[in-house]
Amino acid sequence: MPNLDLALIGNCTVGALVDARAKIVWGCFPRFDGDPVFCSLLRDSDDYGFSAVELADCERIEQHYQENTAILVTRLYDCHGGGIEVTDFAPRFGQYGRMFRPMMLVRRIRRLCGSPRLTLRVRPACNDGAARPEVTWGSNHIRYVAQGLSLRLTTDASLTAILQETPFFLEDTVTLLLGADETVHEAANEVGRRFLVETTEYWSEWVRFLGIPFEWQEAVIRAAITLKLNAYDDTGAIIAAMTTSIPEAAGSGRNWDYRYCWVRDGYFVVNALNRLGATRTMERYLGYIVNVAASAGGGVLQPVYGIDGRAGLDEREVPALAGYRGMGPVRIGNLAYRQVQHDVYGSVILAATHIFFDQRLTRRGDEALFRRLEALGEQARRCYDQPDAGLWELRGSARVHTFSSVMCWAACDRLGRIAARLGLAERAAYWSDHATQMHATISQRAWNEKRGAFVSTFDGAAMDASLLLLAEVGFLDAADPRFAATVGAVEEDLRHGDYIFRYIEKDDFGEPENAFLVCTFWYVNALAALDRRDEARVLFEKLLAGRNRHGLLAEHIDPRSGEQWGNFVQTYSMVGLINAAIRLSVRWDQAF
Protein backbone atom coordinates (compact mmCIF):
# COMPACT_ATOMS: atom_id res chain seq x y z
CA MET A 1 0.00 0.00 0.00
CA PRO A 2 1.43 3.43 -0.92
CA ASN A 3 2.61 5.67 1.90
CA LEU A 4 4.50 8.93 2.28
CA ASP A 5 7.73 7.37 3.50
CA LEU A 6 9.30 8.89 0.40
CA ALA A 7 12.45 10.83 -0.45
CA LEU A 8 12.56 13.87 -2.71
CA ILE A 9 15.25 14.35 -5.34
CA GLY A 10 15.44 17.20 -7.83
CA ASN A 11 17.39 20.11 -9.26
CA CYS A 12 14.97 23.08 -9.42
CA THR A 13 13.85 22.03 -12.92
CA VAL A 14 12.35 18.62 -12.21
CA GLY A 15 11.65 16.68 -9.04
CA ALA A 16 10.82 13.07 -8.20
CA LEU A 17 9.74 10.98 -5.22
CA VAL A 18 11.48 7.69 -4.48
CA ASP A 19 10.08 5.02 -2.18
CA ALA A 20 11.91 2.85 0.34
CA ARG A 21 12.75 0.21 -2.30
CA ALA A 22 14.32 2.70 -4.75
CA LYS A 23 11.21 2.87 -6.91
CA ILE A 24 10.51 6.24 -8.52
CA VAL A 25 6.77 6.63 -7.92
CA TRP A 26 6.22 10.29 -8.82
CA GLY A 27 7.88 12.73 -11.19
CA CYS A 28 6.64 15.25 -13.73
CA PHE A 29 8.32 16.31 -16.97
CA PRO A 30 9.46 18.67 -18.41
CA ARG A 31 8.90 20.66 -15.18
CA PHE A 32 7.12 20.51 -11.83
CA ASP A 33 3.62 21.05 -13.28
CA GLY A 34 4.16 18.84 -16.33
CA ASP A 35 2.87 15.42 -17.30
CA PRO A 36 3.33 12.90 -14.45
CA VAL A 37 5.61 10.50 -16.29
CA PHE A 38 6.02 8.60 -13.02
CA CYS A 39 2.60 8.42 -11.39
CA SER A 40 2.28 5.03 -9.70
CA LEU A 41 1.78 6.88 -6.40
CA LEU A 42 -1.70 7.73 -7.71
CA ARG A 43 -2.43 4.56 -9.70
CA ASP A 44 -4.40 1.56 -8.49
CA SER A 45 -2.38 -0.89 -10.60
CA ASP A 46 1.34 -1.47 -10.86
CA ASP A 47 1.57 -1.96 -14.61
CA TYR A 48 3.29 1.33 -15.46
CA GLY A 49 4.13 4.83 -14.23
CA PHE A 50 7.35 4.02 -12.35
CA SER A 51 11.04 3.16 -12.58
CA ALA A 52 12.21 0.30 -10.39
CA VAL A 53 15.37 -1.62 -9.51
CA GLU A 54 14.35 -5.06 -8.25
CA LEU A 55 16.93 -7.22 -6.54
CA ALA A 56 16.16 -10.96 -6.62
CA ASP A 57 15.57 -12.48 -3.16
CA CYS A 58 15.97 -9.08 -1.49
CA GLU A 59 15.81 -9.36 2.28
CA ARG A 60 17.21 -6.08 3.62
CA ILE A 61 17.14 -2.44 2.55
CA GLU A 62 18.96 0.65 3.81
CA GLN A 63 18.27 4.15 2.55
CA HIS A 64 19.58 7.61 3.34
CA TYR A 65 20.44 10.95 1.83
CA GLN A 66 24.09 11.58 1.17
CA GLU A 67 24.98 14.09 3.87
CA ASN A 68 24.08 17.70 3.11
CA THR A 69 22.86 16.92 -0.41
CA ALA A 70 19.72 16.09 -2.39
CA ILE A 71 21.31 12.78 -3.45
CA LEU A 72 19.56 9.59 -2.32
CA VAL A 73 21.41 6.32 -1.66
CA THR A 74 19.54 3.02 -1.38
CA ARG A 75 21.32 -0.24 -0.56
CA LEU A 76 19.58 -3.55 -1.20
CA TYR A 77 20.90 -6.91 0.01
CA ASP A 78 19.77 -10.38 -0.98
CA CYS A 79 19.75 -13.53 1.11
CA HIS A 80 22.75 -14.97 -0.74
CA GLY A 81 25.34 -12.35 0.26
CA GLY A 82 24.78 -10.08 -2.72
CA GLY A 83 24.20 -6.36 -2.49
CA ILE A 84 23.76 -3.30 -4.69
CA GLU A 85 23.77 0.46 -4.15
CA VAL A 86 21.36 2.70 -6.07
CA THR A 87 22.22 6.40 -6.19
CA ASP A 88 19.45 8.71 -7.41
CA PHE A 89 19.76 12.43 -8.12
CA ALA A 90 19.08 15.21 -10.58
CA PRO A 91 22.21 17.06 -11.79
CA ARG A 92 22.72 20.59 -10.49
CA PHE A 93 26.01 22.50 -10.57
CA GLY A 94 27.71 25.53 -12.03
CA GLN A 95 29.05 25.20 -15.55
CA TYR A 96 30.16 27.76 -18.16
CA GLY A 97 29.16 30.64 -15.92
CA ARG A 98 25.59 29.45 -15.37
CA MET A 99 23.69 26.83 -13.42
CA PHE A 100 23.42 23.46 -15.16
CA ARG A 101 20.09 21.92 -14.14
CA PRO A 102 18.83 19.79 -17.02
CA MET A 103 15.54 17.97 -17.27
CA MET A 104 17.23 14.77 -16.16
CA LEU A 105 17.20 12.08 -13.51
CA VAL A 106 20.36 10.03 -12.98
CA ARG A 107 20.35 6.53 -11.53
CA ARG A 108 23.65 4.75 -10.83
CA ILE A 109 23.52 1.11 -9.71
CA ARG A 110 26.73 -0.31 -8.25
CA ARG A 111 27.54 -3.82 -7.09
CA LEU A 112 28.53 -3.86 -3.43
CA CYS A 113 29.16 -7.54 -2.80
CA GLY A 114 28.37 -11.07 -3.94
CA SER A 115 26.54 -11.85 -7.16
CA PRO A 116 23.40 -9.71 -7.10
CA ARG A 117 20.79 -10.46 -9.76
CA LEU A 118 18.47 -7.63 -10.61
CA THR A 119 15.72 -6.52 -12.95
CA LEU A 120 15.34 -2.99 -14.27
CA ARG A 121 11.80 -1.85 -15.00
CA VAL A 122 11.47 1.56 -16.66
CA ARG A 123 7.79 2.13 -17.42
CA PRO A 124 6.91 5.78 -17.86
CA ALA A 125 3.37 6.98 -18.45
CA CYS A 126 1.94 9.78 -20.56
CA ASN A 127 -1.29 11.74 -20.99
CA ASP A 128 -1.89 12.11 -17.23
CA GLY A 129 -1.42 8.41 -16.63
CA ALA A 130 -3.81 7.31 -19.37
CA ALA A 131 -1.26 5.52 -21.56
CA ARG A 132 2.31 4.40 -22.05
CA PRO A 133 4.47 6.24 -24.58
CA GLU A 134 5.68 4.67 -27.78
CA VAL A 135 9.08 3.02 -27.35
CA THR A 136 11.93 3.09 -29.86
CA TRP A 137 15.64 2.47 -29.37
CA GLY A 138 19.09 2.95 -30.81
CA SER A 139 22.52 1.56 -30.03
CA ASN A 140 22.83 2.95 -26.49
CA HIS A 141 19.49 4.54 -25.76
CA ILE A 142 15.76 4.01 -25.48
CA ARG A 143 13.24 6.71 -26.50
CA TYR A 144 9.85 7.14 -24.86
CA VAL A 145 7.77 9.15 -27.31
CA ALA A 146 4.49 10.83 -26.42
CA GLN A 147 2.60 13.76 -27.85
CA GLY A 148 4.43 16.91 -26.83
CA LEU A 149 7.19 15.15 -24.89
CA SER A 150 9.91 12.68 -25.79
CA LEU A 151 12.33 11.32 -23.22
CA ARG A 152 15.60 9.50 -23.86
CA LEU A 153 17.15 6.92 -21.57
CA THR A 154 20.87 6.74 -22.26
CA THR A 155 22.54 3.82 -20.55
CA ASP A 156 25.42 1.36 -20.51
CA ALA A 157 23.11 -1.38 -19.27
CA SER A 158 21.81 -3.98 -21.70
CA LEU A 159 18.98 -2.43 -23.70
CA THR A 160 17.44 -5.89 -24.06
CA ALA A 161 17.48 -6.31 -20.28
CA ILE A 162 15.58 -3.04 -19.89
CA LEU A 163 13.19 -3.43 -22.83
CA GLN A 164 12.29 -7.03 -22.00
CA GLU A 165 12.83 -6.69 -18.25
CA THR A 166 15.03 -9.77 -18.10
CA PRO A 167 17.05 -10.36 -14.92
CA PHE A 168 20.84 -10.09 -15.06
CA PHE A 169 23.82 -10.36 -12.75
CA LEU A 170 25.37 -7.02 -11.96
CA GLU A 171 29.14 -7.19 -12.37
CA ASP A 172 30.16 -3.60 -11.67
CA THR A 173 28.14 -0.39 -12.24
CA VAL A 174 25.41 0.62 -14.66
CA THR A 175 24.16 4.15 -15.23
CA LEU A 176 20.75 5.35 -16.42
CA LEU A 177 20.38 8.92 -17.66
CA LEU A 178 16.72 9.81 -18.27
CA GLY A 179 16.23 13.23 -19.80
CA ALA A 180 15.62 15.24 -22.94
CA ASP A 181 15.62 13.47 -26.28
CA GLU A 182 19.15 14.56 -27.09
CA THR A 183 22.31 12.65 -27.88
CA VAL A 184 24.70 12.12 -24.97
CA HIS A 185 28.14 12.22 -26.56
CA GLU A 186 30.12 10.76 -23.66
CA ALA A 187 29.94 7.32 -22.11
CA ALA A 188 26.95 7.03 -19.75
CA ASN A 189 29.14 5.85 -16.87
CA GLU A 190 31.50 8.80 -17.20
CA VAL A 191 28.65 11.31 -17.45
CA GLY A 192 26.93 9.81 -14.41
CA ARG A 193 30.14 9.78 -12.39
CA ARG A 194 31.01 13.37 -13.24
CA PHE A 195 27.47 14.63 -12.63
CA LEU A 196 27.47 12.91 -9.24
CA VAL A 197 30.76 14.51 -8.20
CA GLU A 198 29.71 17.97 -9.39
CA THR A 199 26.23 17.75 -7.84
CA THR A 200 27.69 16.58 -4.52
CA GLU A 201 30.05 19.54 -4.51
CA TYR A 202 27.24 21.97 -5.37
CA TRP A 203 24.97 20.91 -2.50
CA SER A 204 27.82 20.68 0.01
CA GLU A 205 28.89 24.22 -0.87
CA TRP A 206 25.31 25.52 -0.76
CA VAL A 207 24.79 24.06 2.70
CA ARG A 208 28.16 25.35 3.91
CA PHE A 209 26.97 28.94 3.53
CA LEU A 210 23.68 28.47 5.42
CA GLY A 211 23.37 30.30 8.74
CA ILE A 212 21.86 27.44 10.71
CA PRO A 213 20.94 27.29 14.42
CA PHE A 214 23.15 25.34 16.83
CA GLU A 215 20.50 22.77 17.69
CA TRP A 216 18.63 20.49 15.26
CA GLN A 217 21.16 21.19 12.51
CA GLU A 218 20.46 18.07 10.47
CA ALA A 219 16.70 18.71 10.51
CA VAL A 220 17.12 22.33 9.44
CA ILE A 221 19.58 21.49 6.66
CA ARG A 222 17.23 18.86 5.24
CA ALA A 223 14.33 21.31 5.42
CA ALA A 224 16.36 24.02 3.68
CA ILE A 225 17.43 21.69 0.85
CA THR A 226 13.81 20.62 0.46
CA LEU A 227 12.59 24.20 0.15
CA LYS A 228 15.29 24.86 -2.42
CA LEU A 229 14.12 21.87 -4.46
CA ASN A 230 10.62 23.37 -4.64
CA ALA A 231 11.90 26.56 -6.29
CA TYR A 232 11.63 26.59 -10.09
CA ASP A 233 14.84 28.28 -11.16
CA ASP A 234 13.73 29.27 -14.64
CA THR A 235 11.16 31.79 -13.37
CA GLY A 236 11.79 32.01 -9.62
CA ALA A 237 8.37 30.55 -8.72
CA ILE A 238 8.07 28.38 -5.61
CA ILE A 239 5.58 25.55 -5.61
CA ALA A 240 3.60 24.49 -2.54
CA ALA A 241 4.38 20.79 -3.08
CA MET A 242 5.55 18.36 -5.75
CA THR A 243 2.31 16.37 -5.88
CA THR A 244 -1.34 16.64 -6.68
CA SER A 245 -4.38 15.07 -5.04
CA ILE A 246 -2.93 13.29 -2.04
CA PRO A 247 -5.95 13.69 0.26
CA GLU A 248 -5.78 15.74 3.44
CA ALA A 249 -7.50 12.84 5.21
CA ALA A 250 -8.60 9.37 4.15
CA GLY A 251 -11.58 9.50 1.82
CA SER A 252 -12.12 13.20 2.48
CA GLY A 253 -12.28 14.40 -1.13
CA ARG A 254 -9.92 17.21 -0.10
CA ASN A 255 -7.65 16.45 -3.05
CA TRP A 256 -5.93 19.44 -4.61
CA ASP A 257 -3.14 20.16 -7.07
CA TYR A 258 -0.30 21.94 -5.25
CA ARG A 259 2.23 22.15 -8.11
CA TYR A 260 1.76 25.92 -8.43
CA CYS A 261 2.99 29.07 -6.75
CA TRP A 262 0.83 30.42 -3.94
CA VAL A 263 1.78 34.01 -3.20
CA ARG A 264 1.36 33.39 0.52
CA ASP A 265 3.44 30.20 0.59
CA GLY A 266 6.15 31.86 -1.47
CA TYR A 267 6.49 34.60 1.12
CA PHE A 268 6.85 32.12 3.97
CA VAL A 269 9.46 30.12 2.05
CA VAL A 270 11.68 33.05 1.10
CA ASN A 271 11.37 34.47 4.59
CA ALA A 272 12.63 31.19 6.08
CA LEU A 273 15.46 30.81 3.57
CA ASN A 274 16.48 34.43 4.10
CA ARG A 275 16.80 33.74 7.84
CA LEU A 276 19.24 30.98 6.91
CA GLY A 277 21.19 33.24 4.56
CA ALA A 278 19.99 31.61 1.31
CA THR A 279 19.19 34.89 -0.39
CA ARG A 280 19.41 33.86 -4.05
CA THR A 281 16.09 31.99 -3.94
CA MET A 282 14.48 35.07 -2.42
CA GLU A 283 15.84 37.32 -5.15
CA ARG A 284 14.59 34.99 -7.87
CA TYR A 285 11.15 34.75 -6.28
CA LEU A 286 10.86 38.52 -5.94
CA GLY A 287 11.62 38.83 -9.64
CA TYR A 288 8.84 36.34 -10.36
CA ILE A 289 6.24 37.97 -8.13
CA VAL A 290 7.03 41.53 -9.27
CA ASN A 291 6.49 40.42 -12.86
CA VAL A 292 3.23 38.73 -11.89
CA ALA A 293 2.08 41.86 -10.08
CA ALA A 294 2.98 44.04 -13.06
CA SER A 295 0.69 41.91 -15.23
CA ALA A 296 -2.20 42.10 -12.76
CA GLY A 297 -4.90 44.45 -13.95
CA GLY A 298 -5.36 47.35 -11.54
CA GLY A 299 -3.08 45.76 -8.98
CA VAL A 300 -5.55 42.94 -8.24
CA LEU A 301 -3.70 39.74 -7.34
CA GLN A 302 -4.80 36.12 -7.42
CA PRO A 303 -3.76 33.85 -4.55
CA VAL A 304 -2.00 31.39 -6.87
CA TYR A 305 -0.31 31.41 -10.27
CA GLY A 306 1.34 28.92 -12.57
CA ILE A 307 5.10 28.53 -12.26
CA ASP A 308 5.37 30.33 -15.58
CA GLY A 309 3.30 33.22 -14.17
CA ARG A 310 0.13 32.31 -16.01
CA ALA A 311 -3.13 33.31 -14.34
CA GLY A 312 -5.49 30.56 -15.52
CA LEU A 313 -5.24 27.24 -13.67
CA ASP A 314 -8.50 25.65 -14.74
CA GLU A 315 -9.28 22.54 -12.73
CA ARG A 316 -10.17 19.16 -14.18
CA GLU A 317 -10.38 15.62 -12.92
CA VAL A 318 -8.18 12.86 -14.36
CA PRO A 319 -10.13 9.62 -14.83
CA ALA A 320 -7.06 7.52 -15.65
CA LEU A 321 -5.59 7.92 -12.17
CA ALA A 322 -7.53 6.32 -9.31
CA GLY A 323 -5.79 8.41 -6.66
CA TYR A 324 -3.63 7.80 -3.61
CA ARG A 325 -4.75 4.40 -2.23
CA GLY A 326 -7.65 4.66 -4.66
CA MET A 327 -8.95 7.80 -2.96
CA GLY A 328 -9.77 10.04 -5.89
CA PRO A 329 -10.43 12.28 -7.53
CA VAL A 330 -7.08 13.27 -9.01
CA ARG A 331 -7.19 16.91 -10.05
CA ILE A 332 -5.02 18.89 -12.44
CA GLY A 333 -5.22 22.67 -12.00
CA ASN A 334 -6.62 24.55 -9.04
CA LEU A 335 -9.73 26.73 -8.97
CA ALA A 336 -8.31 28.62 -6.01
CA TYR A 337 -6.88 30.97 -8.64
CA ARG A 338 -10.39 32.41 -9.01
CA GLN A 339 -10.78 33.10 -5.31
CA VAL A 340 -10.49 36.44 -3.58
CA GLN A 341 -7.88 36.23 -0.81
CA HIS A 342 -6.90 39.66 0.43
CA ASP A 343 -3.84 38.54 2.39
CA VAL A 344 -1.89 38.22 -0.89
CA TYR A 345 -1.08 41.94 -0.89
CA GLY A 346 0.64 41.68 2.44
CA SER A 347 2.44 38.53 1.34
CA VAL A 348 3.97 40.25 -1.69
CA ILE A 349 4.96 43.42 0.13
CA LEU A 350 6.35 41.58 3.15
CA ALA A 351 8.49 39.49 0.82
CA ALA A 352 9.61 42.56 -1.14
CA THR A 353 10.50 44.46 2.03
CA HIS A 354 13.66 42.36 2.33
CA ILE A 355 15.05 43.77 -0.87
CA PHE A 356 14.93 47.32 0.53
CA PHE A 357 16.62 46.51 3.84
CA ASP A 358 18.95 43.52 3.27
CA GLN A 359 22.38 44.85 2.37
CA ARG A 360 23.65 41.39 1.33
CA LEU A 361 21.59 41.53 -1.85
CA THR A 362 23.20 42.47 -5.14
CA ARG A 363 20.02 44.12 -6.43
CA ARG A 364 18.36 46.51 -4.00
CA GLY A 365 14.89 47.93 -3.95
CA ASP A 366 14.58 51.44 -5.35
CA GLU A 367 11.90 54.07 -5.80
CA ALA A 368 10.73 52.52 -9.08
CA LEU A 369 9.98 49.22 -7.36
CA PHE A 370 8.35 51.03 -4.46
CA ARG A 371 6.00 52.83 -6.85
CA ARG A 372 4.97 49.50 -8.36
CA LEU A 373 4.30 48.10 -4.91
CA GLU A 374 2.12 51.08 -4.04
CA ALA A 375 -0.54 49.80 -6.46
CA LEU A 376 -0.75 46.66 -4.33
CA GLY A 377 -0.89 48.78 -1.20
CA GLU A 378 -3.87 50.67 -2.58
CA GLN A 379 -5.64 47.37 -3.13
CA ALA A 380 -4.87 46.36 0.44
CA ARG A 381 -6.19 49.66 1.73
CA ARG A 382 -9.43 49.26 -0.21
CA CYS A 383 -10.20 45.64 0.64
CA TYR A 384 -8.88 45.05 4.16
CA ASP A 385 -12.39 45.13 5.65
CA GLN A 386 -14.11 43.28 2.81
CA PRO A 387 -15.12 39.58 2.68
CA ASP A 388 -12.84 36.99 1.11
CA ALA A 389 -12.20 33.24 1.09
CA GLY A 390 -9.39 33.56 3.64
CA LEU A 391 -6.07 31.78 3.73
CA TRP A 392 -7.80 28.42 4.21
CA GLU A 393 -9.46 28.91 0.82
CA LEU A 394 -13.03 28.20 1.84
CA ARG A 395 -14.91 27.50 -1.37
CA GLY A 396 -18.44 27.90 -0.10
CA SER A 397 -18.42 31.13 1.92
CA ALA A 398 -16.88 34.59 2.13
CA ARG A 399 -16.32 36.55 5.34
CA VAL A 400 -14.03 39.31 6.58
CA HIS A 401 -11.14 37.18 7.82
CA THR A 402 -8.92 38.66 10.49
CA PHE A 403 -5.72 37.24 9.01
CA SER A 404 -6.49 38.75 5.61
CA SER A 405 -7.17 42.12 7.24
CA VAL A 406 -3.97 41.94 9.29
CA MET A 407 -1.92 41.15 6.19
CA CYS A 408 -3.47 44.12 4.41
CA TRP A 409 -2.45 46.23 7.39
CA ALA A 410 1.06 44.74 7.13
CA ALA A 411 1.21 45.78 3.45
CA CYS A 412 0.53 49.42 4.33
CA ASP A 413 2.74 49.35 7.41
CA ARG A 414 5.73 48.04 5.45
CA LEU A 415 5.17 50.51 2.61
CA GLY A 416 5.45 53.26 5.20
CA ARG A 417 8.73 51.84 6.44
CA ILE A 418 10.08 51.37 2.92
CA ALA A 419 9.17 54.95 2.02
CA ALA A 420 11.00 56.21 5.11
CA ARG A 421 14.01 54.11 4.15
CA LEU A 422 14.00 55.74 0.71
CA GLY A 423 13.61 59.22 2.19
CA LEU A 424 10.10 59.71 0.77
CA ALA A 425 8.61 61.51 3.77
CA GLU A 426 5.23 62.30 2.24
CA ARG A 427 4.63 58.70 1.13
CA ALA A 428 5.85 57.42 4.47
CA ALA A 429 3.27 59.53 6.25
CA TYR A 430 0.55 58.50 3.80
CA TRP A 431 1.06 54.77 4.33
CA SER A 432 1.70 55.01 8.05
CA ASP A 433 -1.52 56.96 8.56
CA HIS A 434 -3.51 54.36 6.65
CA ALA A 435 -1.86 51.56 8.61
CA THR A 436 -2.76 53.25 11.90
CA GLN A 437 -6.40 53.63 10.88
CA MET A 438 -6.59 50.01 9.67
CA HIS A 439 -5.01 48.77 12.89
CA ALA A 440 -7.65 50.53 14.94
CA THR A 441 -10.51 49.10 12.90
CA ILE A 442 -9.14 45.55 13.03
CA SER A 443 -8.52 45.85 16.77
CA GLN A 444 -12.16 46.79 17.26
CA ARG A 445 -13.93 44.50 14.79
CA ALA A 446 -11.80 41.34 15.22
CA TRP A 447 -11.72 41.49 19.01
CA ASN A 448 -14.43 39.47 20.76
CA GLU A 449 -15.09 40.97 24.16
CA LYS A 450 -16.96 37.93 25.43
CA ARG A 451 -14.11 35.58 24.52
CA GLY A 452 -11.46 38.10 25.50
CA ALA A 453 -9.49 37.30 22.35
CA PHE A 454 -9.07 38.07 18.70
CA VAL A 455 -11.24 35.78 16.58
CA SER A 456 -11.04 34.50 13.03
CA THR A 457 -13.54 36.90 11.44
CA PHE A 458 -14.86 40.39 12.07
CA ASP A 459 -17.72 40.32 14.60
CA GLY A 460 -17.36 36.53 14.89
CA ALA A 461 -16.62 34.12 17.74
CA ALA A 462 -14.69 31.21 16.20
CA MET A 463 -10.94 30.71 16.30
CA ASP A 464 -8.49 29.75 13.58
CA ALA A 465 -4.79 29.01 13.79
CA SER A 466 -3.64 32.02 11.74
CA LEU A 467 -4.30 34.16 14.83
CA LEU A 468 -1.09 32.67 16.22
CA LEU A 469 0.77 34.88 13.71
CA LEU A 470 -0.45 38.22 15.09
CA ALA A 471 2.87 38.82 16.83
CA GLU A 472 4.93 37.24 14.04
CA VAL A 473 3.79 39.83 11.48
CA GLY A 474 4.05 42.68 14.00
CA PHE A 475 0.36 43.45 14.46
CA LEU A 476 0.69 42.84 18.20
CA ASP A 477 3.67 42.90 20.49
CA ALA A 478 4.26 39.49 22.07
CA ALA A 479 4.05 41.23 25.48
CA ASP A 480 0.58 42.56 24.68
CA PRO A 481 -1.87 40.71 26.98
CA ARG A 482 -4.26 40.41 24.04
CA PHE A 483 -1.78 38.13 22.30
CA ALA A 484 -1.48 35.78 25.26
CA ALA A 485 -5.26 35.74 25.57
CA THR A 486 -5.67 34.90 21.90
CA VAL A 487 -3.10 32.08 22.10
CA GLY A 488 -5.02 30.74 25.09
CA ALA A 489 -8.28 30.77 23.12
CA VAL A 490 -6.61 28.94 20.22
CA GLU A 491 -5.35 26.33 22.68
CA GLU A 492 -8.80 25.86 24.11
CA ASP A 493 -10.58 25.46 20.78
CA LEU A 494 -8.05 24.02 18.35
CA ARG A 495 -5.53 21.93 20.29
CA HIS A 496 -6.13 18.19 20.00
CA GLY A 497 -3.41 16.26 21.78
CA ASP A 498 -0.08 17.53 20.48
CA TYR A 499 -1.49 19.26 17.41
CA ILE A 500 -3.25 22.49 16.52
CA PHE A 501 -6.04 22.26 13.94
CA ARG A 502 -6.38 25.14 11.48
CA TYR A 503 -10.07 25.43 12.43
CA ILE A 504 -12.79 23.05 13.65
CA GLU A 505 -15.85 24.53 12.00
CA LYS A 506 -17.57 22.55 9.27
CA ASP A 507 -16.61 23.67 5.79
CA ASP A 508 -17.52 22.56 2.26
CA PHE A 509 -16.27 19.02 3.03
CA GLY A 510 -17.39 18.63 6.64
CA GLU A 511 -15.27 18.86 9.78
CA PRO A 512 -11.48 18.68 9.39
CA GLU A 513 -10.16 15.27 10.49
CA ASN A 514 -6.39 15.83 10.47
CA ALA A 515 -4.13 18.57 11.77
CA PHE A 516 -2.51 21.05 9.39
CA LEU A 517 1.12 20.67 10.44
CA VAL A 518 2.34 24.24 10.06
CA CYS A 519 -0.28 25.41 12.56
CA THR A 520 1.44 23.49 15.35
CA PHE A 521 4.76 25.06 14.38
CA TRP A 522 3.05 28.48 14.60
CA TYR A 523 1.89 27.49 18.06
CA VAL A 524 5.42 26.49 19.05
CA ASN A 525 6.65 29.94 17.98
CA ALA A 526 3.83 31.63 19.89
CA LEU A 527 4.74 29.69 23.03
CA ALA A 528 8.35 30.76 22.66
CA ALA A 529 7.29 34.39 22.19
CA LEU A 530 5.27 34.13 25.42
CA ASP A 531 8.35 32.81 27.25
CA ARG A 532 6.87 29.32 27.51
CA ARG A 533 10.01 27.88 25.98
CA ASP A 534 10.06 24.59 27.87
CA GLU A 535 6.59 23.73 26.58
CA ALA A 536 7.59 24.86 23.11
CA ARG A 537 10.72 22.68 23.03
CA VAL A 538 8.84 19.55 24.15
CA LEU A 539 6.20 20.07 21.48
CA PHE A 540 8.81 20.82 18.82
CA GLU A 541 10.61 17.56 19.55
CA LYS A 542 7.33 15.70 19.12
CA LEU A 543 6.81 17.39 15.76
CA LEU A 544 10.30 16.35 14.68
CA ALA A 545 9.49 12.78 15.67
CA GLY A 546 6.53 12.88 13.28
CA ARG A 547 8.74 13.33 10.19
CA ASN A 548 9.32 10.42 7.87
CA ARG A 549 12.64 8.55 7.83
CA HIS A 550 14.19 11.22 5.61
CA GLY A 551 13.14 14.16 7.78
CA LEU A 552 10.31 15.25 5.46
CA LEU A 553 6.76 16.37 6.18
CA ALA A 554 3.50 16.38 4.29
CA GLU A 555 0.72 18.91 4.78
CA HIS A 556 -1.40 17.11 7.39
CA ILE A 557 -0.98 14.52 10.12
CA ASP A 558 -3.46 12.19 11.75
CA PRO A 559 -3.27 13.15 15.46
CA ARG A 560 -4.33 9.63 16.44
CA SER A 561 -2.00 7.47 14.36
CA GLY A 562 0.72 9.96 13.44
CA GLU A 563 0.35 9.08 9.75
CA GLN A 564 1.08 11.87 7.29
CA TRP A 565 -1.51 12.98 4.74
CA GLY A 566 -1.82 15.67 2.11
CA ASN A 567 0.47 16.80 -0.66
CA PHE A 568 4.15 16.00 -0.22
CA VAL A 569 6.68 17.45 0.47
CA GLN A 570 4.77 20.44 1.86
CA THR A 571 6.84 23.64 1.87
CA TYR A 572 4.65 25.19 4.58
CA SER A 573 5.55 22.39 6.99
CA MET A 574 9.28 22.58 6.29
CA VAL A 575 9.17 26.37 6.75
CA GLY A 576 7.54 25.84 10.13
CA LEU A 577 10.32 23.50 11.17
CA ILE A 578 13.05 25.98 10.20
CA ASN A 579 11.44 28.96 11.92
CA ALA A 580 10.75 27.06 15.12
CA ALA A 581 14.29 25.66 15.28
CA ILE A 582 15.76 29.14 14.85
CA ARG A 583 13.45 30.50 17.54
CA LEU A 584 14.13 27.76 20.08
CA SER A 585 17.78 26.86 19.58
CA VAL A 586 20.51 27.77 22.01
CA ARG A 587 22.58 30.58 20.50
CA TRP A 588 25.95 29.61 19.04
CA ASP A 589 27.79 31.97 21.38
CA GLN A 590 26.15 30.26 24.38
CA ALA A 591 26.42 26.68 23.15
CA PHE A 592 29.87 25.79 24.51
Summary of the structure (lengths in Angstrom):
residues: 592
radius of gyration: 24.5
end to end distance: 46.5
largest distance: 79.3
contacts: 2144
relative contact order: 0.10
helix: 37%
strand: 22%
